[in-house]
Amino acid sequence: VTRRPLELRLCHINSGQPWAVFEERKGQKFTDFIKVRETIEALTDEVCGKDKNILDKPIVLNVYSQTCPDLTLVDLPGVTRVPIAGQPKNIEEVTKTMCRRYASDPLTIILCVIAANSDIATSDGLMLAKEIDTTGSRTIGVLTKLDIMDHGTDARKALLNEEIPLKLGYVGVKNRSKQDLINKTSMAETQRKEKEFFKSHPAYKNLP
């Protein structure tokens, strides 16, 4: 769970092995990306504590690789309406302010992540994206949890951009499950399972 914004600055290099540096870990160069993930978790706990607190203090991570474009990806905490133990009473305001600050930049593409197993018309993220990007010209809808929708239902209409239209449309993804994370399933295996899921699903196998 993202509890601090993560500014992932991808930098293309022409040669050499991929490596990463954190602004908060000056002088440390990481080539083991399992350690990178563990450091993100450690930096989150150092600032937010071990509970569910969310703070607007970004982790800045620079990654240098031959296989990435020059691009910054910002991973934000989701909009939280009701505070739970360890969170401030104004958690909704805190999370929405973060989203607005990053998404208001007109050069930013908004990746609006929406759980497909709930009604997308009630998505706080999509509502906020539409408030900021009023024409829908720089928002991409990302539908997750397609694999745990109720039997007999699917998100085909949303994926075809027929439900709440966006100029850049929607993409469906099948992420790692909690068990996959516990088992440390590799990204290569995750992508294989995702491809197999869409290839064999009756509602999605013929979609572009």
C-alpha positions in Angstrom: 0.0 0.0 0.0 1.4 3.4 -1.0 1.6 5.7 2.1 4.0 8.2 0.7 4.1 9.5 -2.9 6.8 7.7 -4.9 8.4 9.8 -7.6 10.0 7.2 -9.9 12.3 9.0 -12.3 13.3 6.8 -15.2 16.4 7.8 -17.0 17.5 6.1 -20.3 21.2 5.1 -20.5 23.0 3.7 -23.6 25.0 0.9 -21.8 25.6 -0.8 -18.6 23.5 -2.7 -16.0 20.4 -1.0 -14.5 20.9 0.8 -11.2 19.0 3.0 -8.8 19.6 5.8 -6.3 17.3 7.3 -3.6 17.5 11.0 -2.7 17.2 9.9 0.9 20.1 7.4 0.7 22.9 9.7 -0.7 25.9 7.7 -1.8 24.1 4.4 -2.0 23.8 2.8 -5.5 21.4 -0.2 -5.8 21.8 -2.9 -8.5 19.5 -5.4 -6.7 15.9 -4.3 -7.3 14.6 -6.5 -4.5 16.6 -4.2 -2.3 15.1 -1.2 -4.0 11.6 -2.5 -3.1 12.7 -3.2 0.5 14.2 0.3 0.7 10.9 1.9 -0.4 9.1 0.0 2.4 11.8 1.0 4.9 11.6 4.7 3.9 7.8 4.6 4.2 8.0 3.1 7.7 10.7 5.6 8.8 8.5 8.6 7.9 4.9 7.2 8.3 5.5 4.7 11.1 4.5 1.1 11.0 0.7 1.8 11.0 -1.5 3.0 8.2 -0.6 6.7 8.3 -0.3 8.6 5.0 2.1 11.6 4.6 2.6 14.0 1.8 6.4 13.6 1.8 7.6 12.0 -1.5 10.2 9.2 -1.9 12.3 10.2 -4.9 13.9 7.3 -6.7 16.1 7.6 -9.8 16.4 4.5 -12.0 18.9 4.3 -14.9 18.5 1.6 -17.5 18.9 0.8 -21.2 15.3 -0.5 -21.3 13.4 2.5 -20.0 12.4 5.9 -21.5 13.1 9.2 -20.0 9.8 9.4 -17.9 8.7 10.2 -14.4 6.0 8.0 -12.9 4.4 9.2 -9.7 2.6 6.6 -7.5 0.2 8.2 -5.2 -1.8 6.9 -2.2 -5.4 6.3 -3.1 -8.2 8.7 -2.1 -9.2 7.7 1.4 -12.6 8.8 2.7 -12.8 7.4 6.2 -9.7 7.5 8.6 -8.7 4.3 10.3 -6.4 3.9 13.2 -3.1 5.8 12.8 -4.6 8.2 10.1 -5.4 11.9 10.6 -9.1 12.9 10.7 -8.6 15.0 7.5 -7.2 12.0 5.5 -9.6 12.6 2.6 -8.4 16.2 2.3 -4.7 15.1 2.6 -5.0 12.4 -0.2 -7.1 14.6 -2.5 -4.7 17.5 -2.1 -1.8 15.3 -3.1 -3.6 14.0 -6.2 -4.7 17.5 -7.3 -1.1 18.9 -6.9 0.5 16.3 -9.2 -2.4 15.8 -11.6 -3.0 19.5 -12.2 0.2 19.8 -14.3 -1.1 20.0 -17.9 1.8 17.9 -19.1 0.9 15.0 -16.8 -1.0 12.0 -18.0 -3.4 10.8 -15.3 -3.4 7.0 -14.8 -6.7 6.6 -13.0 -6.7 3.2 -11.3 -10.2 1.8 -10.7 -11.2 -1.6 -9.2 -13.4 -3.4 -11.8 -15.2 -5.3 -9.1 -17.0 -2.2 -8.0 -19.1 0.3 -9.9 -16.7 2.5 -11.9 -19.3 5.3 -11.8 -18.7 5.7 -8.1 -14.9 5.8 -8.3 -13.4 8.7 -6.3 -10.3 8.6 -8.4 -12.2 8.9 -11.7 -14.4 11.7 -10.2 -11.3 13.6 -9.2 -9.6 13.0 -12.6 -12.7 14.4 -14.3 -12.7 17.5 -12.0 -9.0 18.2 -12.9 -9.0 17.0 -16.6 -12.4 18.3 -17.6 -12.2 17.2 -21.2 -10.8 13.8 -20.4 -8.0 14.3 -22.9 -5.1 13.2 -20.6 -6.7 10.5 -18.5 -6.2 6.8 -19.0 -8.5 4.5 -17.1 -6.7 1.4 -15.6 -9.1 -1.4 -14.6 -7.7 -3.8 -12.0 -9.2 -6.8 -10.2 -10.8 -8.0 -13.3 -10.1 -11.6 -12.2 -12.2 -11.3 -9.0 -15.4 -9.8 -10.5 -18.6 -11.7 -9.6 -19.3 -14.7 -11.9 -21.5 -13.7 -14.8 -20.1 -10.1 -14.9 -17.3 -8.5 -16.8 -15.8 -5.1 -17.6 -16.0 -5.4 -21.4 -18.2 -2.4 -21.9 -15.9 -0.2 -19.7 -12.8 -1.5 -21.6 -14.4 -0.6 -24.9 -14.8 3.0 -23.6 -18.6 2.7 -23.8 -19.4 3.4 -20.1 -17.6 6.6 -19.0 -15.7 7.6 -22.1 -12.2 9.0 -21.9 -10.3 10.2 -25.0 -7.4 7.9 -24.2 -9.6 5.0 -23.2 -9.1 2.2 -20.7 -6.7 -0.7 -20.2 -7.2 -3.8 -18.2 -4.6 -5.4 -16.0 -4.3 -8.4 -13.8 -1.9 -7.7 -11.0 -0.2 -10.0 -8.5 -2.5 -11.3 -5.8 -1.7 -11.1 -2.1 -0.6 -14.7 -2.2 1.6 -13.9 -5.2 3.3 -11.2 -3.2 3.8 -13.5 -0.2 5.3 -16.1 -2.6 7.5 -13.4 -4.2 6.2 -14.3 -7.7 8.4 -12.8 -10.3 7.2 -10.1 -12.7 8.0 -12.4 -15.7 5.7 -15.1 -14.2 3.1 -12.4 -13.3 3.0 -11.2 -16.9 2.7 -14.8 -18.2 -0.3 -15.4 -16.0 -1.8 -12.1 -17.0 -1.5 -12.9 -20.7 -3.0 -16.3 -20.2 -5.9 -14.9 -18.2 -6.9 -12.4 -21.0 -6.2 -14.9 -23.8 -8.6 -17.5 -22.2 -11.3 -15.3 -20.8 -14.5 -15.4 -23.0 -15.2 -11.6 -22.5 -11.7 -10.3 -23.1 -10.0 -12.7 -25.5 -11.2 -10.9 -28.6 -10.5 -7.4 -27.4 -7.6 -5.4 -28.9 
